[in-house]
Amino acid sequence: MTPKFTILEDFPAINNLKQAYKENFTADNFYIEHFMPEPKQIIFEGKHKRLIKLSDEERLQNAKESLLTDNSGYFDEFVHDTKLRSDVTEVIRALFTEFYKH
């Protein structure tokens, strides 16, 4: 028997989670804010140091990448935050339902 859902986008629950992710993976999110670097950074190059200024876009990109690679618990909390929790649960329910069928 061929699985009903062959790609992730076929899961309605995935689309809901993707939308919730887009709404919450922003500079206004507590977890993103936690990893937001300061706009001015001191870079050390050997014996020399220089000051660089990061744009808002660079700071946001850095914060997002830092959250995605975090292993200290912030990513876990982000995923299980009340704003995403029900969508995460429904994705897992859909996956487990497929596992049960096969």
C-alpha positions as CSV (number, residue, x, y, z in Angstrom):
1,M,0.0,0.0,0.0
2,T,1.4,3.4,-1.0
3,P,1.5,6.0,1.8
4,K,-1.1,8.7,1.6
5,F,1.4,11.5,2.3
6,T,4.5,11.2,0.3
7,I,5.9,14.7,0.9
8,L,5.8,17.0,3.9
9,E,3.6,19.6,2.2
10,D,0.9,16.9,1.8
11,F,0.4,17.0,5.5
12,P,-2.2,19.8,6.4
13,A,-0.6,19.9,9.8
14,I,2.8,20.8,8.3
15,N,1.3,23.8,6.5
16,N,-0.2,25.0,9.7
17,L,3.1,24.6,11.5
18,K,4.9,26.4,8.7
19,Q,2.6,29.3,9.0
20,A,3.0,29.4,12.8
21,Y,6.8,29.3,12.3
22,K,6.7,32.2,9.9
23,E,4.6,34.2,12.3
24,N,6.9,33.5,15.3
25,F,10.4,33.4,13.7
26,T,10.7,37.2,13.8
27,A,12.7,39.8,15.6
28,D,9.8,40.3,18.0
29,N,10.0,36.8,19.3
30,F,11.6,36.3,22.8
31,Y,13.8,33.5,21.6
32,I,15.1,35.4,18.6
33,E,15.7,38.5,20.7
34,H,17.8,36.4,23.1
35,F,20.3,35.7,20.4
36,M,20.2,39.1,18.7
37,P,23.8,40.5,18.7
38,E,24.6,44.1,19.5
39,P,24.7,46.4,16.4
40,K,28.4,47.2,17.0
41,Q,30.9,44.3,17.3
42,I,34.6,44.3,18.0
43,I,36.4,41.9,15.8
44,F,39.9,40.7,16.8
45,E,42.3,40.0,14.0
46,G,45.6,38.9,15.5
47,K,46.9,41.8,17.6
48,H,44.5,44.2,16.1
49,K,40.9,44.9,16.7
50,R,38.3,46.7,14.7
51,L,34.8,47.9,15.2
52,I,32.1,46.8,12.7
53,K,28.5,47.7,12.5
54,L,25.9,45.0,11.8
55,S,22.7,45.9,9.9
56,D,19.4,45.0,11.4
57,E,19.1,42.3,8.7
58,E,22.5,40.8,9.6
59,R,21.6,40.9,13.3
60,L,18.3,39.1,12.6
61,Q,20.0,36.5,10.4
62,N,22.6,35.9,13.1
63,A,20.0,35.5,15.8
64,K,17.9,33.0,13.7
65,E,20.9,30.9,12.9
66,S,22.0,30.9,16.5
67,L,18.6,29.8,17.7
68,L,18.5,27.0,15.1
69,T,21.8,25.7,16.2
70,D,21.2,26.2,20.0
71,N,21.7,23.2,22.3
72,S,21.2,25.0,25.6
73,G,17.4,24.6,25.7
74,Y,16.2,27.8,24.0
75,F,15.4,26.0,20.7
76,D,13.5,23.4,22.6
77,E,11.5,26.1,24.4
78,F,10.9,27.9,21.1
79,V,9.4,24.7,19.6
80,H,7.3,24.0,22.6
81,D,6.3,27.6,23.2
82,T,2.5,28.0,23.6
83,K,2.3,29.8,20.2
84,L,3.6,26.7,18.4
85,R,2.7,23.9,20.8
86,S,-0.6,22.9,19.3
87,D,0.8,23.0,15.7
88,V,3.8,20.9,16.7
89,T,1.4,18.4,18.4
90,E,-0.7,18.1,15.3
91,V,2.3,17.4,13.1
92,I,3.4,14.7,15.4
93,R,-0.1,13.3,15.5
94,A,-0.2,13.1,11.7
95,L,3.2,11.4,11.6
96,F,2.3,8.9,14.2
97,T,-1.0,8.2,12.5
98,E,1.0,7.4,9.3
99,F,3.4,5.3,11.3
100,Y,0.5,3.3,12.8
101,K,-0.9,2.7,9.3
102,H,2.3,1.2,8.0
